[in-house]
């Protein structure tokens, strides 16, 4: 439902758009701009796989957090974890702060307004059980930049792509930790090359299709860990498929199961 801007923000100039108030799980809600960047399927699947891979993670870090979608969904299914987040874009950081406060998570959350490529020095001795990320999909010049800055930074790699995210994640990942990262279909080779460069290996790739019968998936959600195998040793990883809609355009049982995982029903998406 729409809410008024006038009493909700100290910086009206950066939040001119009307906000909506939306359920993200059966426990948490988010404010998001009606005409700005909004949480979507990539956030849902990243959070789902993150919880599945490390259900009892104690320390969770989300890189490029945006409005907090993935972090909130992970927190909803893991009430004991402590949360860290870093977000550079001003309007997204404002909404992230509000969403953390409104869902009474401030007591177990550390927020940083900054660039994930230059994290705080205070993090130098911290290691995380679970690191999540949903980088933008397109290098500059390969896709139309939206006129809205919030959308632009979420879509275009203006502060780095998968390589920057994996470089930072590799530095802060605990010995038995997992990285769960959502990457566009066209960046598969970049993902694998960057993982190798930073001493990571893939354990699972979930390929995500908008609809059954489409030629290519939209994106993949990758799960990675520290590589303990000898350098250049071949290895295989699990590959699974997710279809959001069937050939008739109806929501699949996979999609319904995904929403149910977060305590939601199909009506919550309408």
LINKACOR-V761509 format. One record per residue. N is the residue number from 1. OMEGA is omega in whole degrees, 0 to 359 (* if undefined). NEAR is the number of other ideal C-beta (glycine too) atoms within 8 Angstrom. Layout:
n=[N:N]
omega=[OMEGA:OMEGA]
near=[NEAR:NEAR]
This chain:
n=[1:2:3:4:5:6:7:8:9:10:11:12:13:14:15:16:17:18:19:20:21:22:23:24:25:26:27:28:29:30:31:32:33:34:35:36:37:38:39:40:41:42:43:44:45:46:47:48:49:50:51:52:53:54:55:56:57:58:59:60:61:62:63:64:65:66:67:68:69:70:71:72:73:74:75:76:77:78:79:80:81:82:83:84:85:86:87:88:89:90:91:92:93:94:95:96:97:98:99:100:101:102:103:104:105:106:107:108:109:110:111:112:113:114:115:116:117:118:119:120:121:122:123:124:125:126:127:128:129:130:131:132:133:134:135:136:137:138:139:140:141:142:143:144:145:146:147:148:149:150:151:152:153:154:155:156:157:158:159:160:161:162:163:164:165:166:167:168:169:170:171:172:173:174:175:176:177:178:179:180:181:182:183:184:185:186:187:188:189:190:191:192:193:194:195:196:197:198:199:200:201:202:203:204:205:206:207:208:209:210:211:212:213:214:215:216:217:218:219:220:221:222:223:224:225:226:227:228:229:230:231:232:233:234:235:236:237:238:239:240:241:242:243:244:245:246:247:248:249:250:251:252:253:254:255:256:257:258:259:260:261:262:263:264:265:266:267:268:269:270]
omega=[181:177:181:176:198:185:189:187:177:182:185:185:182:180:182:184:173:177:169:182:192:173:177:169:177:180:191:177:178:163:174:182:181:182:179:177:184:181:187:186:181:176:181:184:176:179:180:183:177:179:180:184:182:186:183:178:179:179:182:177:175:183:183:196:183:181:175:187:184:181:180:181:175:180:180:182:178:186:184:185:169:192:173:181:175:182:185:188:191:184:177:180:177:180:176:180:180:181:175:181:184:179:176:178:185:184:179:182:173:181:177:175:184:184:182:178:179:185:183:178:179:179:192:181:182:176:188:177:185:176:181:180:173:184:171:191:194:172:177:179:181:179:180:178:177:178:179:185:181:177:183:181:177:185:187:184:183:174:177:179:186:181:180:180:181:176:180:181:182:182:186:181:177:185:181:184:179:170:175:189:181:186:181:181:183:183:181:182:177:180:182:180:180:178:179:181:185:172:181:174:180:172:182:172:175:179:190:182:177:185:175:179:177:185:184:173:175:185:173:169:184:170:183:178:175:181:180:178:178:181:177:176:179:176:179:176:180:175:176:183:175:178:181:179:177:184:177:179:180:176:181:174:175:181:179:178:177:179:178:178:179:176:184:175:180:180:180:179:186:*]
near=[4:7:9:5:11:5:4:10:9:2:7:8:5:9:14:6:8:8:14:11:9:8:8:12:12:7:6:11:10:14:13:13:14:9:6:11:12:6:11:6:8:12:13:13:14:16:15:12:13:15:13:6:11:10:8:6:13:7:13:18:14:16:12:13:13:14:13:14:12:15:15:16:17:18:15:13:11:12:4:5:14:9:14:14:15:16:14:11:10:7:12:15:12:12:16:15:9:11:14:15:9:8:11:6:11:7:5:8:12:7:11:10:8:10:7:14:9:5:10:6:4:5:9:5:4:9:9:14:12:17:15:17:14:11:14:10:11:10:7:8:3:5:7:3:8:7:4:9:7:12:10:12:14:9:11:11:11:7:10:9:11:12:10:12:15:16:12:12:15:11:6:12:14:8:5:5:15:14:17:16:17:14:14:8:10:5:11:9:6:11:14:9:8:12:14:9:8:10:7:14:12:11:9:12:12:13:11:14:12:7:11:9:4:8:2:5:10:10:11:13:15:15:13:13:12:9:9:4:6:4:3:4:6:4:6:3:9:6:8:8:8:11:11:12:12:10:6:5:6:6:8:11:5:9:11:11:8:12:13:9:9:15:8:10:7:8:5:8:6:4]
